[in-house]
Amino acid sequence: MLLLACGKFDGSNSNTWYLDIGASNYTCGMKEVFFDLDENYTDNINFGDLSQRLVERRGIILIELKNGKQKFISKVFYVPDMKSNILSLG
């Protein structure tokens, strides 16, 4: 079961990250947020609706927590046509 509320969405890549307990990967559509990228990594990712997307890179991102601390998240897939960013909690 998923409950998702969205206020204003214009269809462009967003700096918003969704926490998803059903996801098995971290995904991001914004290349500029990556701290480091493996330029040789490619793959495909499958979604629950049976669609597929091309993973062009895999890398590390740096996020800032609400308390001001920063954390690295590794093995994040760069998927250019993603409109939302997903952090897997599964």
Contacts in CASP RR format, 6 or more apart in sequence:
PFRMAT RR
TARGET T0000
AUTHOR 0000-0000-0000
METHOD contacts of the structure
MODEL  1
MLLLACGKFDGSNSNTWYLDIGASNYTCGMKEVFFDLDENYTDNINFGDL
SQRLVERRGIILIELKNGKQKFISKVFYVPDMKSNILSLG
2 20 0 8 1.000
4 18 0 8 1.000
9 83 0 8 1.000
11 83 0 8 1.000
12 83 0 8 1.000
13 29 0 8 1.000
13 30 0 8 1.000
13 82 0 8 1.000
13 83 0 8 1.000
14 83 0 8 1.000
14 84 0 8 1.000
14 85 0 8 1.000
15 30 0 8 1.000
15 33 0 8 1.000
15 85 0 8 1.000
16 84 0 8 1.000
16 85 0 8 1.000
17 63 0 8 1.000
17 85 0 8 1.000
17 86 0 8 1.000
17 87 0 8 1.000
18 84 0 8 1.000
18 85 0 8 1.000
18 86 0 8 1.000
18 87 0 8 1.000
19 87 0 8 1.000
19 89 0 8 1.000
20 86 0 8 1.000
20 87 0 8 1.000
20 88 0 8 1.000
20 89 0 8 1.000
20 90 0 8 1.000
21 88 0 8 1.000
21 89 0 8 1.000
21 90 0 8 1.000
22 88 0 8 1.000
22 89 0 8 1.000
22 90 0 8 1.000
23 86 0 8 1.000
23 87 0 8 1.000
23 88 0 8 1.000
23 89 0 8 1.000
23 90 0 8 1.000
24 88 0 8 1.000
24 90 0 8 1.000
25 45 0 8 1.000
25 75 0 8 1.000
25 77 0 8 1.000
25 86 0 8 1.000
25 88 0 8 1.000
26 61 0 8 1.000
26 73 0 8 1.000
26 75 0 8 1.000
26 76 0 8 1.000
26 77 0 8 1.000
26 86 0 8 1.000
26 87 0 8 1.000
26 88 0 8 1.000
27 45 0 8 1.000
27 55 0 8 1.000
27 76 0 8 1.000
27 77 0 8 1.000
27 79 0 8 1.000
27 82 0 8 1.000
27 85 0 8 1.000
27 86 0 8 1.000
28 34 0 8 1.000
28 61 0 8 1.000
28 76 0 8 1.000
28 77 0 8 1.000
28 78 0 8 1.000
28 79 0 8 1.000
28 82 0 8 1.000
28 85 0 8 1.000
28 86 0 8 1.000
29 78 0 8 1.000
29 79 0 8 1.000
29 80 0 8 1.000
29 81 0 8 1.000
29 82 0 8 1.000
29 83 0 8 1.000
29 85 0 8 1.000
30 85 0 8 1.000
31 37 0 8 1.000
31 57 0 8 1.000
31 78 0 8 1.000
31 80 0 8 1.000
33 61 0 8 1.000
34 57 0 8 1.000
34 59 0 8 1.000
34 60 0 8 1.000
34 61 0 8 1.000
34 76 0 8 1.000
34 78 0 8 1.000
35 59 0 8 1.000
35 60 0 8 1.000
35 61 0 8 1.000
35 62 0 8 1.000
35 72 0 8 1.000
36 59 0 8 1.000
36 60 0 8 1.000
37 57 0 8 1.000
37 58 0 8 1.000
37 59 0 8 1.000
37 78 0 8 1.000
38 57 0 8 1.000
38 58 0 8 1.000
38 59 0 8 1.000
39 57 0 8 1.000
41 55 0 8 1.000
41 57 0 8 1.000
41 58 0 8 1.000
41 59 0 8 1.000
42 54 0 8 1.000
42 55 0 8 1.000
42 56 0 8 1.000
42 57 0 8 1.000
43 54 0 8 1.000
43 55 0 8 1.000
43 58 0 8 1.000
43 77 0 8 1.000
44 52 0 8 1.000
44 53 0 8 1.000
44 54 0 8 1.000
44 55 0 8 1.000
45 52 0 8 1.000
45 53 0 8 1.000
45 55 0 8 1.000
45 77 0 8 1.000
45 79 0 8 1.000
46 52 0 8 1.000
47 53 0 8 1.000
53 79 0 8 1.000
53 81 0 8 1.000
53 82 0 8 1.000
54 79 0 8 1.000
54 80 0 8 1.000
54 81 0 8 1.000
55 77 0 8 1.000
55 78 0 8 1.000
55 79 0 8 1.000
56 78 0 8 1.000
56 79 0 8 1.000
56 80 0 8 1.000
57 77 0 8 1.000
57 78 0 8 1.000
58 75 0 8 1.000
58 76 0 8 1.000
58 77 0 8 1.000
58 78 0 8 1.000
59 74 0 8 1.000
59 75 0 8 1.000
59 76 0 8 1.000
59 78 0 8 1.000
60 72 0 8 1.000
60 73 0 8 1.000
60 74 0 8 1.000
60 76 0 8 1.000
61 72 0 8 1.000
61 73 0 8 1.000
61 76 0 8 1.000
62 70 0 8 1.000
62 71 0 8 1.000
62 72 0 8 1.000
62 73 0 8 1.000
63 70 0 8 1.000
63 71 0 8 1.000
63 73 0 8 1.000
64 70 0 8 1.000
65 71 0 8 1.000
73 87 0 8 1.000
END
